[in-house]
Amino acid sequence: DNRLQQNSALQSQCMHPLSTTLYHLPASIGDYTDFYSSREHATNVGIMFRGRDNALQPNWLHLPVGYHGRSSSVYPSLASSATTSENDCERNSVGGEKMSTVRRPCGQLQVDPLDPAKGSIYGPCKLMDFELEVAFFVGGPTNTDYEQDHNQQHQQQPRGRPLTLSEAQDRIFGYVLMNDWSARDIQKWEYVPLGPFTSKNFATTISTWVVTSMALEPFRCETSAGVQGGGGEPVPLEYLKDPNYGSYDVNLSVSIQPSSTSASTQICTSNLKHMYWSSAQQLVHHSVTGCPMNAGDLLASGTISGKEQHNFGSMLELSWKGSREVELGGGEVRRFLKDGDAVIMKGWCQREGSGRVGFGQCSARILPAIPFPYESSKENEDESTAMQPEERYTNFKLYGSWWSSCSWTVRIALTAKGIPYEYDTHIPININLDEKALTSDKHSSINPMQQQVPTVLEFMDGGNVVRITQSLAIIEFLEAAFDHRGGRLLPLDPVARAKVKEIVEVINSVTQQLQNSSVMGMADSISGKEVLGNEFRKQAIMSGLSSVEKIVATIHSISSNGGASAAGPFATGSFGPTLADACLAPQLYIVRRFGVDLEGVCPTLVEIEKKYNDHPWFQNAQTEAQPDAVK
């Protein structure tokens, strides 16, 4: 049915831009159940912990194994790109769109993995993992038994009744991607005898786009098992025999994007066809005892793995219980997930003649654990700390000037975080400073640095007006307050962050100092000639940029020779811009005004400049794009 495709008026009524869309849970989830239905995954885990001969438990081929999860900790993925290309998904996952976050859990860890008798200690999870899953929402009326005892004074809640396979198929409303996060070391200690508990209840992330069963029907396929009960294996009991047994050809992938780079590395691919128990069988077995299934209930597949190593759907399998490394781009490796890692899951169907059906993204970034004793409790938590950053910090206004390098850098940071702001020039001056303007009431009311033209970020913190001057202080605030949002100019990795700040320190201590007109005014007054001050400025800035060139060239030389540094195109070898690039941009622009041959002095920086000039964070921040720019 292509009526919507051909009707532009109808499109304008029912379609909305992603930029104006609020991502939230698709339904009010009453109950959440996680199954264990991929034979390939169950076999891998069984081999690791029980050996190849006992990989599957005796009941596994007889029924869909599952356990009840926590619906209170199912969170929506805030970054979703269902209508964008694969390349757009990669960029948007760490660029202008928001990304969900997950806090690394703390809990009880076994002191000696080989000797449970030694007991446990408390601490943050060290073996944090993702699980690649697909989940479905239940729809329709509750499966109730309406027979009631009319002699009862108070009518009881209707009892549930088992669903048939035909009924179950009609009750599956649609599917989402899911990352059912796992704390493997906490799980190892607690799972006997009742299964996982706190190791699985801290967070589950789902994509926010529900793909209906009807939309997936053109992609129906056999499961990787083909048939159930073949080769002498158990035949499902009558209530589980599915005449339409099969799955859907849904391509799945997982990528990891470390905090030190804006590029992600795909570490596995899988497919929903790697399921032994179908969604309908899962739902039927869930209701076999008469359990009521309500609209909005969420049922998940369990980790979906294929037979080959690159098809494994968890770090537990990819690293084979931590015994081998998983390579990421830029020389980084993982056995399990680190703080700052973003896990990005994608799903899509595509066949010739059927078009493409996308699931969007299921993505979230890992935040560090909060250790015990907790720094604050609900009793002493004030209202401001309980608010989300977008609620607490509002009405951003940037006072600056089109030619100010500090303003330029802050504009890049605000764009990277996707924070809307009002722009204003706090003093009515142009490049030739007016001393009277610098001491005006308007200027002095917001400027603690008399005789200079600072950049000032003004915003509301609850009911209080806050003003921050100095570009680095402003960016530190934005990174800390909105660490979950947009891009990151300061990497979480200590070494990567130190490299960024090394470059920034050189810029600030040499080249940036000599852009202050008050400093140059003093140089001119001492020399008595403006040309001497300008020559001094030119030589000093060139000296500073030469130092930056050496640092950056060394980083890129190590990368090109196969060293441990990332091999990205930006200043610190990262795949995305950092604060080093944001501070470098105005310096190269300004030094050109003095006729410096940048290609001869710092060729590496010039090549980097070409990269960030094409980046959306930088394009809108350039001087000529500002409303007060002198054309």
C-alpha positions as CSV (number, residue, x, y, z in Angstrom):
1,D,0.0,0.0,0.0
2,N,1.9,3.1,-1.3
3,R,-0.9,5.7,-0.7
4,L,1.2,7.5,1.9
5,Q,4.2,7.6,-0.3
6,Q,2.2,9.3,-3.1
7,N,0.3,11.7,-0.9
8,S,2.4,14.7,0.2
9,A,-0.5,16.3,2.0
10,L,-1.1,13.2,4.1
11,Q,2.7,13.0,4.8
12,S,2.7,16.5,6.2
13,Q,0.0,15.5,8.6
14,C,1.4,12.3,9.9
15,M,5.1,12.6,9.6
16,H,7.3,14.7,11.9
17,P,11.1,15.6,11.8
18,L,13.3,13.6,14.1
19,S,14.8,16.8,15.4
20,T,11.4,17.7,17.0
21,T,10.7,14.2,18.2
22,L,10.8,13.3,21.9
23,Y,12.0,9.7,22.4
24,H,10.3,7.8,25.2
25,L,9.1,4.3,26.2
26,P,6.6,3.1,23.5
27,A,4.3,1.7,26.2
28,S,3.6,1.6,29.9
29,I,5.4,-1.7,30.6
30,G,3.6,-3.7,33.3
31,D,5.7,-6.8,33.2
32,Y,9.0,-7.8,31.6
33,T,10.2,-11.3,30.9
34,D,13.5,-12.3,29.4
35,F,13.9,-15.7,27.6
36,Y,16.9,-17.7,26.6
37,S,15.9,-18.9,23.2
38,S,18.9,-18.8,20.9
39,R,20.4,-22.3,20.8
40,E,23.7,-21.0,19.6
41,H,24.0,-18.6,22.5
42,A,22.9,-21.2,25.1
43,T,25.4,-23.7,23.7
44,N,28.3,-21.2,23.9
45,V,27.5,-20.3,27.5
46,G,27.0,-24.0,28.4
47,I,30.4,-25.0,26.9
48,M,32.1,-22.2,28.9
49,F,30.7,-23.2,32.2
50,R,29.8,-27.0,31.9
51,G,31.7,-28.3,29.0
52,R,30.7,-29.4,25.5
53,D,29.0,-32.6,26.6
54,N,26.6,-30.8,29.0
55,A,26.2,-27.5,27.1
56,L,22.4,-27.5,27.1
57,Q,20.5,-28.2,30.3
58,P,18.1,-31.2,30.0
59,N,15.0,-29.0,29.9
60,W,16.3,-26.6,27.2
61,L,14.9,-28.4,24.1
62,H,11.6,-29.1,25.8
63,L,10.5,-25.5,26.7
64,P,11.4,-21.8,26.3
65,V,13.5,-21.0,29.3
66,G,12.9,-17.6,30.8
67,Y,12.9,-15.5,33.9
68,H,11.0,-12.4,35.2
69,G,12.9,-9.1,34.9
70,R,12.3,-5.6,36.2
71,S,10.1,-3.3,34.2
72,S,11.1,-0.3,36.3
73,S,14.6,-0.3,34.9
74,V,13.7,-0.6,31.2
75,Y,14.9,2.7,29.6
76,P,14.4,4.2,26.2
77,S,17.3,4.8,23.8
78,L,17.5,8.5,23.3
79,A,19.5,8.3,20.1
80,S,17.5,6.8,17.2
81,S,18.0,7.1,13.5
82,A,15.3,4.9,11.9
83,T,15.1,7.1,8.8
84,T,18.8,7.9,8.2
85,S,21.4,6.0,6.4
86,E,24.0,3.8,8.1
87,N,26.6,6.5,7.9
88,D,24.2,9.0,9.4
89,C,23.5,6.5,12.3
90,E,27.2,6.3,13.0
91,R,27.6,10.1,13.1
92,N,24.4,10.9,14.9
93,S,25.0,8.4,17.7
94,V,27.8,10.6,19.1
95,G,27.1,13.9,17.4
96,G,24.1,16.3,17.6
97,E,21.7,13.8,19.1
98,K,21.4,12.8,22.7
99,M,22.5,9.4,23.9
100,S,21.1,7.4,26.9
101,T,23.4,6.5,29.8
102,V,23.7,3.5,32.0
103,R,25.4,3.5,35.4
104,R,27.9,0.8,36.1
105,P,26.4,-1.2,39.0
106,C,27.9,-2.1,42.3
107,G,27.2,-5.3,44.2
108,Q,28.6,-8.4,45.7
109,L,31.6,-10.0,44.0
110,Q,33.1,-13.4,44.7
111,V,36.5,-13.0,46.4
112,D,38.1,-16.0,44.7
113,P,36.5,-17.1,41.4
114,L,37.8,-20.7,42.1
115,D,36.7,-20.9,45.7
116,P,33.2,-19.8,46.7
117,A,34.0,-20.6,50.3
118,K,36.0,-17.4,50.6
119,G,32.9,-15.4,50.3
120,S,32.3,-12.0,48.7
121,I,33.3,-8.3,48.8
122,Y,31.4,-5.2,47.8
123,G,32.5,-3.2,44.8
124,P,31.8,-2.0,41.2
125,C,31.1,-4.5,38.5
126,K,34.3,-5.3,36.6
127,L,32.8,-7.5,33.9
128,M,30.1,-5.4,32.4
129,D,28.5,-6.7,29.3
130,F,25.8,-6.1,26.7
131,E,23.3,-8.6,25.4
132,L,22.0,-8.3,21.8
133,E,18.3,-9.0,21.9
134,V,15.0,-8.4,20.2
135,A,11.9,-7.9,22.3
136,F,8.2,-7.8,21.5
137,F,5.3,-5.9,23.0
138,V,2.1,-7.8,23.8
139,G,-1.1,-6.2,22.5
140,G,-4.8,-6.8,22.6
141,P,-7.1,-7.7,25.5
142,T,-5.9,-9.7,28.5
143,N,-6.4,-13.5,28.2
144,T,-8.9,-13.8,31.0
145,D,-11.3,-16.5,32.1
146,Y,-14.6,-14.7,32.7
147,E,-16.3,-17.5,34.7
148,Q,-17.1,-16.0,38.1
149,D,-18.7,-17.1,41.3
150,H,-21.8,-14.9,41.3
151,N,-22.5,-15.8,44.9
152,Q,-19.4,-13.9,46.0
153,Q,-20.1,-10.5,47.5
154,H,-17.0,-9.0,45.9
155,Q,-16.2,-10.0,42.4
156,Q,-12.6,-11.1,42.1
157,Q,-10.1,-10.0,39.5
158,P,-10.7,-12.2,36.3
159,R,-8.4,-15.2,36.2
160,G,-6.1,-15.7,33.3
161,R,-6.3,-18.6,30.8
162,P,-3.7,-20.2,28.5
163,L,-3.3,-18.8,25.0
164,T,-3.3,-20.9,21.9
165,L,-0.5,-20.5,19.3
166,S,-3.0,-18.9,16.9
167,E,-4.1,-16.4,19.6
168,A,-0.5,-15.7,20.6
169,Q,0.4,-14.7,17.1
170,D,-2.4,-12.2,17.0
171,R,-1.3,-10.8,20.4
172,I,2.3,-9.9,19.3
173,F,2.0,-6.2,18.5
174,G,5.5,-5.4,17.4
175,Y,9.2,-5.6,18.0
176,V,12.1,-3.4,19.3
177,L,15.8,-3.8,19.7
178,M,17.0,-4.5,23.2
179,N,20.3,-4.3,25.2
180,D,19.8,-6.3,28.4
181,W,22.9,-5.2,30.2
182,S,24.6,-7.7,32.4
183,A,27.1,-7.6,35.3
184,R,28.8,-10.9,34.7
185,D,30.9,-11.0,37.9
186,I,27.9,-10.1,40.1
187,Q,25.8,-12.7,38.3
188,K,28.4,-15.5,38.9
189,W,28.1,-15.1,42.7
190,E,24.4,-14.7,43.0
191,Y,22.7,-16.8,40.4
192,V,22.6,-20.1,42.3
193,P,20.0,-21.4,42.8
194,L,17.3,-19.0,41.5
195,G,19.1,-17.4,38.6
196,P,20.3,-13.8,38.0
197,F,18.9,-11.0,40.3
198,T,20.8,-7.7,40.9
199,S,23.2,-8.5,38.0
200,K,20.3,-8.0,35.6
201,N,17.9,-5.6,37.3
202,F,19.9,-2.3,37.0
203,A,19.2,-1.4,33.3
204,T,17.7,-2.6,30.1
205,T,17.8,-0.3,27.1
206,I,15.3,-0.6,24.2
207,S,14.9,1.2,20.9
208,T,11.9,3.5,20.7
209,W,10.6,2.5,17.3
210,V,8.1,-0.4,17.4
211,V,8.2,-2.4,14.1
212,T,4.8,-4.2,13.8
213,S,4.5,-7.8,13.1
214,M,2.7,-6.9,9.9
215,A,5.7,-4.9,8.6
216,L,7.9,-7.9,9.3
217,E,5.8,-10.5,7.5
218,P,7.5,-10.0,4.1
219,F,10.8,-11.1,5.9
220,R,9.5,-14.3,7.5
221,C,12.1,-17.1,7.2
222,E,13.2,-20.4,8.7
223,T,15.0,-20.4,12.0
224,S,18.6,-21.5,12.1
225,A,17.3,-24.8,13.5
226,G,15.1,-25.4,10.5
227,V,12.8,-27.8,12.3
228,Q,12.2,-28.7,16.0
229,G,12.5,-32.4,17.0
230,G,14.7,-33.5,14.1
231,G,17.6,-35.9,14.4
232,G,16.1,-37.7,17.4
233,E,15.8,-34.5,19.5
234,P,12.7,-33.9,21.6
235,V,9.5,-32.9,19.7
236,P,7.7,-30.0,21.4
237,L,4.6,-30.9,23.4
238,E,1.3,-30.4,21.6
239,Y,0.5,-26.9,23.0
240,L,4.0,-25.7,21.7
241,K,3.8,-27.2,18.2
242,D,3.7,-24.2,15.9
243,P,2.4,-24.9,12.4
244,N,3.9,-21.6,11.2
245,Y,7.2,-22.2,13.0
246,G,9.8,-19.7,11.9
247,S,11.3,-16.3,12.6
248,Y,12.2,-13.1,10.7
249,D,15.2,-12.2,8.6
250,V,16.3,-9.2,10.8
251,N,19.9,-8.2,10.4
252,L,21.5,-7.1,13.7
253,S,24.8,-5.5,14.6
254,V,26.6,-4.2,17.6
255,S,29.3,-1.4,17.7
256,I,31.4,0.0,20.5
257,Q,32.4,3.7,20.5
258,P,35.0,4.5,23.2
259,S,34.8,8.0,24.8
260,S,38.1,8.9,23.2
261,T,36.7,8.9,19.7
262,S,33.6,9.7,17.7
263,A,34.0,6.6,15.5
264,S,32.5,3.3,16.5
265,T,33.8,-0.2,15.6
266,Q,31.4,-2.9,14.6
267,I,32.2,-6.0,16.7
268,C,29.5,-8.4,15.8
269,T,26.6,-9.1,13.5
270,S,23.7,-11.5,14.1
271,N,20.2,-12.2,12.9
272,L,16.8,-12.9,14.5
273,K,16.7,-16.2,12.6
274,H,19.1,-17.6,15.2
275,M,16.2,-18.5,17.4
276,Y,15.2,-22.0,18.4
277,W,12.0,-21.0,20.2
278,S,9.7,-18.6,18.3
279,S,8.1,-15.5,19.8
280,A,4.7,-17.1,19.6
281,Q,6.0,-20.2,21.5
282,Q,7.5,-17.9,24.1
283,L,4.1,-16.2,24.7
284,V,2.1,-19.5,24.7
285,H,4.4,-21.0,27.3
286,H,4.3,-17.9,29.4
287,S,0.5,-18.2,29.6
288,V,0.3,-22.0,29.9
289,T,-0.3,-21.8,33.6
290,G,-3.1,-19.2,33.2
291,C,-0.8,-16.2,33.6
292,P,-2.6,-13.1,32.4
293,M,-0.8,-11.3,29.6
294,N,-1.6,-7.6,29.4
295,A,-1.1,-5.0,26.7
296,G,2.3,-3.4,27.1
297,D,4.0,-6.5,28.6
298,L,7.5,-6.8,27.2
299,L,9.0,-10.2,26.3
300,A,12.6,-10.5,25.1
301,S,14.4,-13.1,23.1
302,G,17.5,-13.5,25.2
303,T,21.0,-13.0,23.6
304,I,20.9,-13.8,19.9
305,S,24.1,-15.4,18.7
306,G,25.1,-17.2,15.5
307,K,27.5,-20.1,15.0
308,E,30.6,-18.1,14.0
309,Q,32.6,-16.0,16.4
310,H,31.7,-12.7,14.6
311,N,28.0,-13.6,15.2
312,F,28.3,-13.8,19.0
313,G,25.9,-11.4,20.7
314,S,27.7,-10.6,23.9
315,M,31.2,-9.8,25.2
316,L,31.1,-12.9,27.3
317,E,31.1,-14.9,24.1
318,L,33.2,-12.6,21.9
319,S,36.0,-12.6,24.5
320,W,35.2,-16.2,25.5
321,K,34.8,-15.5,29.2
322,G,37.7,-12.9,29.0
323,S,40.3,-15.2,27.5
324,R,40.7,-13.3,24.3
325,E,40.7,-9.6,23.2
326,V,38.2,-7.9,21.0
327,E,39.9,-5.3,18.8
328,L,38.5,-1.9,18.3
329,G,39.7,0.9,16.0
330,G,42.8,2.9,16.9
331,G,44.5,0.0,18.6
332,E,42.1,-0.2,21.5
333,V,40.9,-3.7,22.7
334,R,38.2,-4.9,25.0
335,R,37.4,-8.1,27.0
336,F,34.5,-6.5,28.7
337,L,33.1,-2.9,28.6
338,K,34.8,0.1,30.0
339,D,33.4,3.3,31.5
340,G,32.7,5.8,28.7
341,D,32.0,3.1,26.1
342,A,28.9,3.6,24.1
343,V,27.2,0.4,22.8
344,I,25.2,1.0,19.6
345,M,22.8,-1.7,18.3
346,K,21.1,-1.6,15.0
347,G,18.5,-3.7,13.2
348,W,17.0,-3.8,9.7
349,C,15.3,-6.0,7.1
350,Q,15.9,-5.7,3.4
351,R,15.0,-7.9,0.5
352,E,14.8,-7.3,-3.2
353,G,11.3,-6.1,-4.0
354,S,10.3,-5.5,-0.3
355,G,12.1,-2.3,0.5
356,R,13.9,-1.7,3.8
357,V,12.4,-1.8,7.3
358,G,14.6,-0.2,10.0
359,F,14.5,-0.5,13.8
360,G,16.5,2.7,14.5
361,Q,19.1,2.4,17.2
362,C,19.4,1.0,20.7
363,S,22.3,2.9,22.2
364,A,23.6,4.0,25.6
365,R,26.9,5.1,27.2
366,I,28.3,3.6,30.4
367,L,28.9,6.0,33.4
368,P,31.2,5.2,36.3
369,A,29.8,3.4,39.3
370,I,28.8,5.2,42.5
371,P,30.5,3.4,45.3
372,F,29.2,2.8,48.9
373,P,28.8,4.7,51.2
374,Y,26.7,6.8,48.9
375,E,27.5,10.5,48.9
376,S,23.9,11.5,49.1
377,S,20.6,9.9,50.0
378,K,17.1,10.7,49.0
379,E,16.6,12.5,52.4
380,N,19.4,15.0,51.9
381,E,19.2,15.3,48.1
382,D,18.1,18.9,47.3
383,E,15.7,19.6,44.5
384,S,18.4,20.9,42.1
385,T,20.4,17.7,42.1
386,A,17.3,15.6,41.5
387,M,16.5,17.5,38.4
388,Q,17.7,16.5,34.9
389,P,20.3,18.9,33.4
390,E,17.8,20.1,30.7
391,E,15.4,21.0,33.5
392,R,17.9,22.6,35.8
393,Y,20.0,24.6,33.4
394,T,17.9,26.7,31.0
395,N,17.8,30.0,29.0
396,F,21.4,30.0,27.8
397,K,22.8,33.2,26.4
398,L,26.3,33.7,25.0
399,Y,27.8,37.1,25.2
400,G,30.7,37.4,22.8
401,S,32.0,38.8,19.6
402,W,32.3,37.3,16.2
403,W,36.1,37.9,16.1
404,S,36.8,36.6,19.7
405,S,38.6,33.3,19.6
406,C,37.1,32.4,23.1
407,S,33.6,33.0,21.8
408,W,34.4,30.8,18.7
409,T,35.5,27.9,20.9
410,V,32.5,28.1,23.1
411,R,30.2,28.2,20.1
412,I,31.7,24.9,19.0
413,A,31.1,23.4,22.4
414,L,27.5,24.5,22.6
415,T,26.8,23.1,19.1
416,A,28.5,19.8,20.0
417,K,26.2,19.5,23.0
418,G,23.1,20.5,20.9
419,I,22.3,23.3,23.4
420,P,20.2,26.1,22.0
421,Y,21.3,29.6,23.0
422,E,20.7,33.3,22.4
423,Y,23.7,35.3,21.1
424,D,24.5,38.8,22.0
425,T,27.5,41.2,21.8
426,H,28.0,42.5,25.2
427,I,29.8,45.7,24.1
428,P,29.1,47.8,20.9
429,I,32.7,47.6,19.5
430,N,34.5,46.3,16.4
431,I,38.1,45.2,16.0
432,N,39.4,48.5,17.1
433,L,38.7,48.5,20.8
434,D,37.0,51.5,22.3
435,E,38.2,52.0,25.8
436,K,35.1,53.9,26.7
437,A,33.0,50.9,25.7
438,L,35.1,48.6,27.8
439,T,34.2,50.5,30.9
440,S,30.6,51.1,30.1
441,D,27.9,50.0,32.5
442,K,26.7,47.2,30.2
443,H,30.1,45.8,29.9
444,S,31.1,46.1,33.5
445,S,27.9,44.5,34.7
446,I,28.9,41.1,33.3
447,N,32.6,41.5,32.9
448,P,35.0,40.8,35.8
449,M,38.0,41.4,33.6
450,Q,38.1,45.2,32.9
451,Q,39.9,46.3,29.7
452,Q,39.4,43.0,28.1
453,V,36.6,41.4,26.0
454,P,35.7,38.1,27.6
455,T,33.3,35.5,26.6
456,V,30.4,35.1,29.1
457,L,27.9,32.3,29.2
458,E,24.8,33.2,31.1
459,F,22.0,30.8,32.1
460,M,19.5,30.0,34.7
461,D,20.3,27.4,37.4
462,G,16.8,26.8,38.8
463,G,15.8,30.3,39.8
464,N,19.4,31.7,40.0
465,V,21.3,33.6,37.2
466,V,24.7,32.2,36.7
467,R,27.5,33.7,34.6
468,I,30.8,32.0,33.7
469,T,33.7,33.6,32.0
470,Q,36.7,32.0,30.3
471,S,36.2,29.5,27.6
472,L,37.8,26.5,29.3
473,A,35.7,27.0,32.4
474,I,32.6,27.2,30.3
475,I,33.5,24.0,28.4
476,E,34.3,22.1,31.6
477,F,30.9,23.0,32.9
478,L,29.1,21.9,29.7
479,E,31.0,18.6,29.7
480,A,30.2,17.9,33.3
481,A,26.6,19.1,33.3
482,F,25.7,17.5,29.9
483,D,28.0,14.4,29.9
484,H,25.1,12.3,28.5
485,R,24.3,14.6,25.7
486,G,25.8,15.2,22.2
487,G,29.5,15.0,21.5
488,R,32.4,15.0,23.9
489,L,35.2,17.5,23.6
490,L,37.1,16.2,26.7
491,P,37.6,12.4,26.4
492,L,36.9,10.2,29.5
493,D,40.1,8.2,28.9
494,P,42.8,9.8,31.2
495,V,45.6,9.6,28.6
496,A,43.5,11.0,25.8
497,R,42.2,13.8,28.0
498,A,45.8,14.6,29.0
499,K,46.9,14.9,25.4
500,V,44.0,17.2,24.6
501,K,44.9,19.5,27.6
502,E,48.6,19.4,26.6
503,I,47.7,21.0,23.3
504,V,45.3,23.4,24.8
505,E,47.8,24.5,27.4
506,V,50.3,25.4,24.7
507,I,47.7,27.4,22.8
508,N,46.5,29.2,25.9
509,S,50.0,30.0,27.3
510,V,51.4,31.4,24.1
511,T,49.2,32.1,21.1
512,Q,45.9,32.9,22.9
513,Q,47.6,35.4,25.3
514,L,48.7,37.5,22.4
515,Q,45.3,37.9,20.9
516,N,44.1,40.1,23.8
517,S,44.0,43.6,22.5
518,S,44.8,45.0,25.9
519,V,48.1,43.0,26.0
520,M,49.0,44.2,22.5
521,G,48.0,47.7,23.4
522,M,50.6,47.7,26.1
523,A,53.2,46.3,23.7
524,D,52.4,49.1,21.2
525,S,52.7,51.7,23.9
526,I,56.0,50.4,25.1
527,S,57.5,50.2,21.6
528,G,55.8,53.4,20.4
529,K,55.0,51.7,17.1
530,E,52.0,49.5,16.4
531,V,53.9,47.6,13.7
532,L,56.4,46.3,16.3
533,G,53.6,45.0,18.5
534,N,52.1,43.2,15.5
535,E,55.4,41.7,14.5
536,F,56.0,40.5,18.1
537,R,52.5,39.0,18.1
538,K,53.1,37.3,14.8
539,Q,56.4,35.7,15.8
540,A,55.0,34.5,19.2
541,I,51.9,33.0,17.7
542,M,54.1,31.2,15.1
543,S,56.3,29.9,17.9
544,G,53.3,28.5,19.7
545,L,51.8,26.9,16.6
546,S,55.1,25.4,15.8
547,S,55.1,23.7,19.2
548,V,51.6,22.4,18.6
549,E,52.6,21.2,15.2
550,K,55.4,19.1,16.8
551,I,53.0,17.5,19.3
552,V,50.4,16.7,16.8
553,A,52.8,15.5,14.1
554,T,54.3,13.1,16.7
555,I,50.9,11.7,17.6
556,H,50.0,11.2,13.9
557,S,53.4,9.7,13.1
558,I,53.0,7.1,15.8
559,S,49.5,6.3,14.5
560,S,50.7,5.9,10.9
561,N,53.5,3.5,12.0
562,G,51.1,1.2,13.8
563,G,51.5,2.5,17.3
564,A,49.0,2.4,20.1
565,S,47.5,5.8,19.5
566,A,44.2,6.2,17.6
567,A,44.6,6.8,13.9
568,G,41.9,9.4,13.5
569,P,42.2,12.6,11.4
570,F,41.9,15.1,14.3
571,A,44.5,16.8,16.5
572,T,45.0,14.1,19.1
573,G,44.6,11.3,16.6
574,S,40.9,10.8,17.5
575,F,38.1,10.1,15.1
576,G,36.1,13.0,16.3
577,P,37.0,16.7,17.2
578,T,38.1,17.4,20.7
579,L,38.7,20.6,22.7
580,A,42.2,20.7,21.1
581,D,40.6,21.1,17.6
582,A,38.1,23.7,19.0
583,C,40.9,25.8,20.4
584,L,43.1,25.4,17.3
585,A,40.5,26.6,14.8
586,P,40.6,30.4,15.7
587,Q,44.4,30.4,16.1
588,L,44.9,29.3,12.5
589,Y,42.3,31.7,11.3
590,I,43.9,34.7,13.1
591,V,47.5,34.0,12.1
592,R,46.6,34.0,8.5
593,R,45.8,37.7,8.9
594,F,49.5,38.3,9.4
595,G,50.4,36.6,6.1
596,V,52.0,33.5,7.7
597,D,52.7,30.6,5.3
598,L,50.9,28.0,7.4
599,E,51.5,25.2,4.9
600,G,55.2,25.7,5.5
601,V,55.1,26.2,9.2
602,C,52.6,23.6,10.3
603,P,51.4,21.4,7.5
604,T,49.9,18.8,9.8
605,L,47.6,21.4,11.4
606,V,46.5,22.6,8.0
607,E,45.4,19.1,7.0
608,I,43.5,18.8,10.3
609,E,41.9,22.2,9.7
610,K,40.4,20.8,6.4
611,K,38.8,18.0,8.4
612,Y,37.2,20.1,11.1
613,N,36.1,22.8,8.7
614,D,33.7,20.2,7.2
615,H,32.4,19.1,10.5
616,P,28.9,20.4,11.5
617,W,30.1,21.6,15.0
618,F,32.5,23.9,13.4
619,Q,30.6,25.2,10.4
620,N,28.0,27.1,12.3
621,A,30.6,28.5,14.8
622,Q,32.8,30.2,12.2
623,T,33.3,33.9,12.4
624,E,31.5,34.8,9.2
625,A,28.4,32.9,10.2
626,Q,27.8,35.2,13.3
627,P,25.1,37.9,13.2
628,D,27.6,40.6,14.3
629,A,30.3,39.7,11.8
630,V,31.7,42.6,9.8
631,K,31.0,41.6,6.2
